[in-house]
Amino acid sequence: MKISDLLSDYKNIEKEIVKLNKYLYDNPELGYEEIKSSTKIKSFLKEHKIVNNFKEFNDIPTAFVGSLNNKKGKNIAICIEYDALPEIGHACGHNLITSMGVGAMYLLSKFKEKLNSEILIVGCPAEEIIPLTFENGGGGGKIKLLKKGVFDDTIAAMMIHPATRNEVDPLMIAVKQIDIEFIGKSAHASGSPYVGRNALDAQILSYNAISVLRQQLKSTEKIHGIITSGGVSPNIIPDYTRSSWMIRAQKTSELKKLEKKVINCFESAGKSTGCEINMIEGNGTYENLVTDKKLANIFIKKSEELSIDMKTNEYYDQSKNGSTDFGNISKQIPSLHAFLAVVPDDGKIVNHQPEFTEATIKPAAIEAIKNGSVLLASTVLELDSL
């Protein structure tokens, strides 16, 4: 199938895909709460006769799996995400991820009788890690789907993420989320502070210790956190505080070593202030991303046919990368998690800014949806034919 033919087919659905993208933009929802989004996506797939039946999960109501052709045996999975960030909406462009995945499924639906593999669209909630103080905090939707066996028969998994550059194999790094509670003892902050044990002091000591630790970190190692509960009144010694943290490293093995250093910061602060410490972990560690070379080579070839200058990771500063639970999939299944640029790579607009949210409905993003849909579909078609 020629790229030009796929581009021609895409024109038939483009207006509707753009409307879907705008709907998700207008209705941002946090992880595991994407009721409107997941319902709209499934309705779209049914309405356009792409997918009729879905497998759903009682304990993850916003996750789903739809099959294009219901073939038995091995499958190729296109993963989509549709959760947003607190307050700033789709500042990571998950509305675009969904739009590209749905567009690709539409294009592939024209070949459903000829395909050798079953083609799945996997609705993956809660990729973003948000504080565990949120009822739906923790992220890790794909980790949960892996444990449920969704990818047991998958021979390849792929998705495209909007970014500031075109990159086929970004070195997305490993991350672990933890929340730290310190439990002290309240007292009158002026009359009898010596009776208390200050849980806020424990948090501040931890924060400062981690700030010092950062001096000895590699450029690909990151520690960042916020204090989510710091006390109730300045004239009461805080007897309870809580903070939320993310610890990142280039590889999962390095992350485990860094985590020990971070825990030492918390434990020493607890001892010096006399406060008890309680550590709450997120929904599993996000592993570092591993890109399959065969998939990358196919994707680069298809990018060239679209006149997209697709680079490999050695062209870019990899200290700027984030993390994804798609990394956990990539450790078990041949995978591709490519980047497509929707804003210039000049540092003026980056992911997780309100400006990036706005960029997801601009002309460059609409162009990226088209290109992403064609790239995913053409990569699947070539892989299926091998």
JOKA-V937994 format. One record per residue. PSI is psi in degrees with one decimal (none if undefined). NEAR is the number of other ideal C-beta (glycine too) atoms within 10 Angstrom. Layout:
PSI|NEAR / PSI|NEAR
//
This chain:
128.7|15 / 147.1|9 / -38.1|18 / -34.5|11 / -39.3|13 / -40.8|24 / -39.1|17 / -43.1|10 / -38.1|19 / -32.0|20 / -28.7|9 / -20.1|12 / -6.0|20 / -46.7|17 / -40.1|9 / -37.7|15 / -41.5|22 / -38.2|17 / -40.0|12 / -44.2|23 / -43.4|24 / -36.3|15 / -45.9|17 / -39.4|27 / -42.4|21 / -15.9|12 / 61.3|17 / 137.2|22 / 143.6|20 / 164.4|18 / 139.8|28 / 3.3|24 / 16.0|18 / 55.3|29 / -52.4|12 / -44.6|16 / -51.9|27 / -36.9|23 / -43.3|12 / -41.5|17 / -46.6|27 / -40.1|17 / -40.2|11 / -45.9|22 / -36.4|23 / -45.1|14 / -37.7|9 / 14.3|16 / 39.6|9 / -50.8|19 / 131.4|24 / -34.5|11 / 143.7|9 / 143.8|17 / 130.0|14 / 172.2|14 / 122.1|16 / -36.7|5 / -9.7|7 / 75.9|17 / -18.1|14 / 7.7|25 / 152.7|24 / 161.6|24 / 124.6|21 / 139.1|23 / 133.5|17 / -41.4|25 / 0.9|18 / 37.8|12 / 145.7|14 / 148.3|7 / -147.8|9 / 152.0|12 / 160.6|23 / 129.3|23 / 130.2|26 / 119.3|25 / 139.8|28 / 154.8|26 / 151.3|30 / 14.8|28 / 153.7|26 / -179.5|27 / 152.2|20 / 130.1|14 / -33.6|8 / 10.6|15 / -138.5|21 / 57.2|29 / -2.3|23 / 3.3|26 / 29.0|29 / -21.1|28 / -34.4|30 / -37.7|29 / -46.8|26 / -46.0|30 / -41.4|33 / -41.8|30 / -42.8|27 / -40.8|25 / -40.8|28 / -41.0|29 / -37.9|26 / -47.0|24 / -39.6|24 / -23.7|25 / -21.1|20 / -12.2|14 / 13.1|16 / -30.3|16 / -19.5|6 / -15.1|11 / 141.1|18 / -27.1|13 / 154.0|21 / 137.4|20 / 122.8|26 / 145.7|23 / 122.3|25 / 113.6|25 / 112.2|28 / 104.3|33 / 165.2|29 / 55.3|28 / -36.1|25 / 138.4|21 / 116.7|23 / 159.7|21 / 144.5|19 / -6.7|20 / -21.5|14 / 145.5|15 / -33.3|8 / 23.3|17 / 161.4|23 / -27.2|21 / -152.3|27 / 31.2|24 / -40.9|26 / -31.8|27 / -41.6|22 / -40.1|21 / -35.2|25 / -45.5|20 / -27.4|11 / -2.9|15 / 14.2|8 / -34.1|24 / 16.9|22 / -34.0|10 / 17.1|15 / 129.0|22 / -15.2|16 / 139.4|22 / 141.6|26 / 157.4|28 / 166.2|26 / 136.0|28 / 132.6|25 / 144.0|27 / -162.5|26 / 0.9|21 / 162.2|17 / 111.6|19 / 125.5|24 / -29.2|21 / 57.0|23 / 143.8|23 / 69.0|18 / 134.8|27 / 162.9|26 / 150.0|24 / 144.7|24 / 137.7|22 / 133.4|25 / 147.1|19 / 141.9|21 / 124.5|25 / 133.1|19 / 133.1|28 / 116.9|16 / -138.7|23 / 129.9|16 / 155.3|18 / 167.9|18 / 123.6|12 / -22.1|16 / -44.6|9 / -41.4|9 / 57.8|10 / -26.0|11 / -16.4|7 / -23.8|11 / 169.9|20 / 116.3|20 / 106.1|24 / -24.0|30 / -38.3|20 / -39.4|20 / -41.9|29 / -42.7|27 / -42.1|17 / -41.9|21 / -46.9|26 / -44.4|17 / -37.6|12 / -39.7|17 / -36.3|21 / -39.1|11 / -40.4|9 / -32.9|16 / -25.5|11 / -27.7|6 / 14.0|8 / 153.7|15 / 161.7|11 / -22.8|10 / 2.3|18 / 133.8|20 / 142.6|19 / 123.0|19 / 142.8|11 / 169.8|20 / 152.7|12 / 116.5|16 / -18.4|18 / 117.7|18 / 11.3|14 / 176.7|19 / -23.6|11 / 142.3|9 / -16.5|9 / 14.0|9 / 125.4|13 / 121.2|24 / 124.5|26 / -2.7|19 / 130.7|18 / 160.1|24 / 143.4|21 / 157.3|24 / 132.3|23 / 151.8|22 / 133.1|19 / 126.7|23 / 147.4|23 / 161.4|24 / -40.0|19 / 157.3|15 / -37.7|18 / -37.6|10 / -32.0|17 / -40.4|22 / -37.8|14 / -42.7|11 / -37.7|20 / -39.7|17 / -40.3|8 / -39.7|16 / -42.3|20 / -36.6|15 / -36.9|12 / -42.7|20 / -44.2|24 / -40.0|13 / -36.7|14 / -38.1|24 / -42.5|22 / -42.6|12 / -23.7|12 / -6.1|22 / 19.6|14 / 146.2|26 / 152.6|14 / 140.2|18 / 124.0|14 / 129.4|12 / 124.5|15 / 152.8|12 / -167.0|23 / 55.3|19 / 157.4|18 / 135.0|22 / 118.5|30 / 159.6|24 / 150.0|26 / 135.5|24 / 119.7|18 / 130.8|23 / 129.9|19 / -39.3|9 / -46.0|14 / -41.1|23 / -41.6|19 / -41.4|12 / -45.4|23 / -40.5|26 / -43.0|19 / -43.8|13 / -34.4|22 / -41.0|23 / -38.2|12 / -25.4|15 / 3.9|16 / 33.5|8 / 127.8|18 / 86.8|10 / 120.2|21 / 161.9|17 / 169.7|13 / -20.3|18 / -11.9|8 / -11.4|11 / 158.8|19 / 108.2|8 / 0.3|16 / -9.0|13 / -1.6|16 / 152.8|22 / -151.4|18 / 164.6|25 / 145.3|29 / -5.2|28 / -22.3|23 / -35.6|23 / -37.0|25 / -42.6|29 / -20.0|20 / -13.9|13 / -23.4|14 / 141.9|19 / 126.1|19 / 157.3|25 / 126.6|25 / 78.7|24 / 160.1|25 / 142.2|22 / 131.3|26 / 135.4|18 / -8.7|25 / 158.8|24 / 151.0|11 / 59.2|15 / 5.6|8 / -4.7|8 / -35.9|10 / 129.0|17 / 165.6|15 / 149.6|19 / 27.3|13 / 149.8|15 / -31.8|13 / -32.4|12 / -35.5|24 / -49.7|22 / -34.2|16 / -21.0|23 / -6.9|28 / 8.5|17 / 166.3|12 / -39.0|9 / -35.2|14 / -39.1|25 / -38.9|19 / -39.0|13 / -35.5|27 / -46.1|29 / -51.6|21 / -41.5|23 / -41.1|25 / -45.4|28 / -40.8|26 / -45.1|30 / -47.8|25 / -45.4|28 / -34.3|26 / -42.9|26 / -43.8|26 / -42.8|21 / -42.7|17 / -41.1|21 / -28.3|17 / -12.6|11 / none|7
//
